Amino acid sequence: MVSKRKIEVPLPKSKFLRVKCKNCGNEQIVFSHASTVVKCFVCEEVLAEPTGGRARVYGKVVGELGV
């Protein structure tokens, strides 16, 4: 008889984040593991920069998408 074992698939640790700019208040969607510098569309302020893993986010994280 074959044992029925549940095979678990790991969930990704990366997410899309809704980030609010400190300067102008514009909200923008940023990937949590961004590999390039992400700037605000309105005022050109840096919202996130890569660190080799998770991105360093400089704006306020308002929410997470895809949870």
PyMOL commands that set and color helices and strands:
alter all, ss='L'
color gray80, all
select strands_A, chain A and resi 16-20+27-31+38-39+46-49+56-57+60-65
alter strands_A, ss='S'
color yellow, strands_A
deselect
rebuild
show_as cartoon
